Amino acid sequence: MIHVAENPMTTTRQPLPDPNLAARRLDFAESISSRNASTQLSVRVPDIRCAACSLAIERLLSGMPDVTRVATNLADKRVVVDFTAGDAFDFVDAIEGLGYTVLPDRLNLAQAALQQERKSMLARLGVAGIGMMQVMMFALASYLAGSGGIEPAYEGLMRWASLAVATPIALYSAMPFHQGALRDLRNRHLGMDIPISLAILAAYGLSLVNTILHADVVYFDSVCMFAFLLLIGRYVELGSRQKYQLSQNLNDHLLPAAVQLLVAGEPGPYVSVKAVPVGARVKIGADQVIPVDGIVVGGQASVNEAAFTGESVPVSKVVSSLVLAGSRLVDGELQIECTTAYEDFVLTRISVLFRESSLYKPRFSLLADQIAGYFVGFILLVTMASALFWLSAGSDQWFSIALAVLVVSCPCALSLATPVAYTVAIAALRNYGVVIRNGGFLERLAAIDGIVFDKTGTLTTGALQLGAVELLVPGMNRNQAVDIAAALERGTLHPIAKAFVGGASLVAENIHVSAGEGVSGHVDGQYYRLGKPNFAAGRPMPPPPAAGMWILLAAEAPLAWLQLIDEPRPDAVDVVAGLLKQGYSVGLLSGDAAAEGRRIAVLLGITDITTDVAPAAKVADVQRRQALGARLLMVGDGINDAAAMASAHTSIAISPADVVVQEAADATLLTNSLSSLPVLLRFSKQVRRIIRQNVGWAIAYNLCVIPLAVAGLLQPWMAALGMSLSSLLVVFNANRLREVRGSWK
């Protein structure tokens, strides 16, 4: 083989990597994540001001190759892109190409940017406020002079003084409106900053010309009041957004940055909480935050789990208790073995679900976005028509009327009406102990007219206790049957497993769970099945006549019946009675035997009962009910309910320990309390009512004030005040949802 030496004079050299680009990619690394077959980019865009901004970004990114979804949240300025191929930075560059600032989706950066924006806004607001008072003092002389006016020399002096004060307000305080308008025009879409900027610049420009030419009237007082009143609205909105952002990423402000590991029982190295390996042990003392999901392996303590359940009453934790990252020790000391990687912490999954649900746009929001996109163009046309009409009519107020129309009809309130209310509502639900997986949950929950409950673990406590054991073959005793059942159930998540706690002397292998049927596996080389008779024995068998739920243990032949005793939740009777009183239809849908299902149903006052159904039959029953026109809420707790929950109009899982596996449910109650359900139903209707109030107010406001402005009945300062107050009203009205209040009774 002949080797040809490269000529160093002619060889093309590869360009050195850009260190700034490498640092930027590292900065955005946490904003990029894998989601099944796609990749997700989540960034903050603090310059988003209105629905038009969101739509411009969504349309641009949606048209790029390999993009499967683009979603924006106007309330917390987040943009999320799901894509199957390509470089995430192409989307960052595309957003920046529209003139927007893009930040990594990290709480500290978002808060820092928001804090900087508030400081800047406060400075602009201060300049506008002080300047407005000065200009109003100068204008007061003309107002008090009456019809005779004041001497021209003094009037000219007042105008020049007003010009000097109004200039920094028009060009500095109002700069965010001008920058937004310029960006909107460059991107060829009509945002809500355009009419505001146009009104301020037009009033200032005409006043400047009239001051220089000593002609007609000036509008410096209107310029200052425009800027001041509109900045107040923006500043209050910033304050509300800061509260929302603190609710977004729970891990960033609940978990410590690093944790000290235990090595052979002694303090070891500190590692990042994100890098704690499964199996590692940590020691936590009083008033410290538990940094990992795990099992208590030593000690005893009271733990506050308010971050998950909203309940401040501490829960006692002992050896073998499950503990969750983000909980806080009230007293005592615990040694904890980490059982889950950081990405699968319950707290991490809650944060992911919370952010996803906040991207949802209800129908009202989508309609408002579409209306707002065309409404700005309508505003400009009405403004020009009003100005031409009054100018041709010989009115000297034609310009003031045009300014009033331009400002008063800006649909800021319409764009804020739904996203702010929805973001506040889901934050309140999370604080109450409800995690929403599907963004449409609240909208659908408010529309339901029927509720179907699973039985075991949902209407009942799920704290099953082993009762009688009826042996079916000679040579087997109670302890043997219980030990085999305990070995098969060990590690499963169904409530039945809780009846077999304790140290089983046997170990099962090749365990397989058949949803809604039972569990099977090998114990000491023998294949066993435990569950319903059809599953365990392969044929129907009548259970013993005693009350309770009976399951069958079988090998080649049936070996023993095991009685499991379960009772209704303490609040179940009152909750079911309350739901029936409110007009909801209530049904029980259970895989358990008919006798046990009827017993629980009678205790709770439920007459619509379907029992002894497999998971597939549950789905068919739900679909049958919905085909008859019912809008059903399915409430369950386990994997055997998952398919039925996915088929229902909406669904709730009651299971605090395994929320992360309840992928089929639209929401999960971490409180494990059935009494939360009526409160949620009322809250969903309150959310729907407040969103409708906001949208109705925003539409009614514009329909009422535009004719008044066109008729010349509103002064420009009134228009600015009305626009600011309308935006603040929807924000304050949405804040009524910041807490899930009220008793369920």
Residue, then its C-alpha position, 0 to 999 in steps of 0.5 A: m500500500i502506498h501512503v501519500a503524505e499530506n501537503p501542509m500548505t494545501t490541506t484544508r484545516q477544520p475550523l476550531p469549535d466556537p467556545n461560546l457556542a459550546a458554553r451556550r449548548l451546555d447552558f441549554a442542556e437541561s432544557i432538552s430531554s428525550r420523550n419516547a421516540s421524540t426530543q423535547l425542547s423547553v425554553r423561556v421567552p420573556d418577551i412574549r406579551c400577547a396571543a399574537c406573539s405566541l401565535a407567531i412563534e407557534r406558526l414559525l416552529s410548526g412549519m419547521p421539519d420534523v416538529t410534532r408539537v409546539a405549545t406556548n404558555l402566555a402566563d409563564k412565558r414558556v415555549v415547548v417544542d417536540f421534534t423527531a430529528g434535527d438540532a434543538f438549537d435550530f428552534v432557539d435560533a428561529i425564535e431569536g430570529l423573530g426578535y425574542t430573547v430565549l432563556p433555558d427553562r431553569l427556575n433560577l434564570a427565569q426568576a432572575a430575568l423576571q426580577q431584572e424585568r421588574k426592576s427595569m419596569l419599576a424604574r420606567l414606572g417611576v419616571a412616568g409617574i413623576g413626569m406625569m405629575q409635573v406635566m399635569m401641573f403644567a397643564l393645570a394652568s391652561y385648564l384653570a385659565g378658562s375660555g380666555g386662556i393664558e398669555p402666549a409667552y407663558e403658554g409656550l413656556m409650559r409647552w416646552a417644559s412639558l416637552a422636556v418632561a414628556t420626552p423621557i417618558a415617551l422614549y424611555s418609559a414606553m420603550p417596552f411597547h415600542q420594542g414590542a411593536l417594532r418586533d411585531l411589524r418586522n414579523r408581519h403580525l399585529g400584536m397588542d403593542i402596536p396600537i399602544s406604541l402608535a398612540i404614544l408616538a402619534a400623540y408625542g409627535l404631533s405635540l412636538v410639532n405643535t410646540i415647535l410651530h406654536a400651533d393648535v393643541v398638545y397632548f403631553d399629559s395624555v402621553c404621560m398618563f398613557a405610559f404610566l397607567l399601562l406600565i402599572g398594568r404590566y408591573v402588576e402582571l409581572g408580580s403575578r407571574q413571579k408567583y406562578q413561576l415559583s410553583q412550576n419546578l418543585n425540585d429547584h426550590l424544595l430539594p437541596a443541591a447536594v447530599q452527603l452519602l453514608v458509606a459503611g454507616e459513616p458520613g461519606p462524600y457529598v454528591s449532587v442530588k441528581a446523581v444519587p445512585v439507587g441503593a445509596r443511603v443517606k441520614i436525615g435529621a430534624d428540620q431537614v428535607i428528604p433528598v431522595d425517594g426511598i425506604v426507611v432502613g433505620g430510625q423513626a421520625s415524623v415527616n411533613e408531606a405537605a408538598f404532596t398532600g397539602e396536609s400539614v399534619p406530620v406522618s409517622k415513618v418507621v423502618s420499611s416506610l416509604v418516604l418521598a423527596g421533598s418531604r421534611l422531617v419534623d422530629g427524629e432521625l432517619q436512615i434512608e435507602c434510595t430506591t429511585a433515580y432522580e428522573d423517576f422521583v415522584l416530585t420530578r414526575i409531578s413537576v413534569l406533569f404540572r408543566e405539561s398541563s400548564l401548556y394546555k389551552p382550553r377552547f375559550s383560550l383558542l377562540a380568544d387567541q383567534i379573535a385577538g389576532y384579527f382584532v388589532g387590525f380592526i382597531l386600526l381600521v376603526t381608529m382611522a375611520s373615526a379620525l377621518f369622520w371627525l376631521s371631515a366634520g370640522s371637530d378640533q377633537w379628531f386626534s383625541i378621539a382617534l387616540a382614545v379609540l386606539v388605546v381603549s379597544c386594545p384586547c389585552a384583557l381578552s388574551l389574558a382572560t384564560p391562560v392566567a386563570y388556568t395557570v393559577a388553577i392548576a397551581a392551586l390544585r398542586n398545592y391541594g394535593v392534586v397532580i394533573r396529567n392531562g391539561g383538559f382535566l378541569e374543563r372536562l371535569a366541570a362537564i361530567d354528569g356521572i361518576v363510576f367508582d372502582k371498589t377495592g382501594t377506592l371506595t374501600t380503605g384498601a387496607l385488606q386484612l387476611g381473615a379465614v383460610e379454608l383448605l381444600v387439600p389434605g396435607m396443607n396447613r394455613n401457614q403454608a398457604v399464607d406463605i405461598a400467597a405472601a411470596l407471590e404478592r410480594g412487590t406487587l402494587h395491588p391492595i391485595a398485597k397489603a394483606f400479606v405483609g410480614g416476613a414470608s419464609l418463601v421466595a417466588e420467582n418468575i412472578h407475572v401479574s394478570a391485571g384484574e385476574g391475579v398473580s402467578g409464579h414459581v415457589d420452590g419449583q412449583y407453579y402457583r396461581l393466586g386470584k379469581p377462580n377462573f384464573a387460579a383453577g381455570r374454571p368457575m368455583p363458588p367461594p365460601p358463603a362468609a362475607g368478604m372477598w375470597i381469592l383462590l390459591a391453586a397449583e395443579a388443583p385448587l389448594a385453599w380459599l383465602q378471605l380478605i376483609d375490607e371496609p368502606r372508607p370512613d368518608a365514603v358514605d357521606v361523599v356518595a350521598g352528597l354526590l347523589k344529592q347534587g344530581y350526579s349518577v353514581g355507579l360501582l364497577s368492580g372486578d370482585a365477586a358479586a356478593e362482596g360488591r353488593r355488600i359494599a354498595v348497600l353500605l354506601g347507598i349505591t344501586d348501580i352495581t356491576t361486579d365480577v368484571a375483568p379490565a376489558a369488561k370495565v372498558a366496555d361498560v364505561q363505553r356503553r354508558q357513554a354511548l347513552g350520552a353520559r359524561l363519566l368520571m372514572v375513579g380508580d386506584g390500580i392497574n386493573d382500572a387503567a384501561a377504563m380510566a383511559s376510556a372515560h370522559t375524564s378520570i382520577a386515580i386515588s393512589p399516593a404511593d404509585v402516582v408515577v404509574q397512573e399514566a391512564a388517569d387525567a389526575t391523581l389525588l395524592t391525599n388518598s382522601l375520597s372527600s377531596l372529590p366533591v371539592l374538586l368538582r366544585f372547584s372545576k366549575q368555579v374555574r369554568r365560571i371564572i374563565r367565562q367571566n373573564v372572557g365575557w368581561a373582556i368582550a363586553y368591555n370592548l363592545c361597550v367602550i369602542p362606541l363611546a370612544v368613537a362618539g368622542l365621549l372618552q378622553p384619552w386618559m380615560a381610555a388608558l385607564g380603562m384598558s389597564l383596569s380591564s387587564l387588571l380585573v381579569v388578573f385579580n379575578a383569576n387570583r380568586l382561584r389561587e386556593v382550593r377552598g371549601s368543605w366537601k360537606 
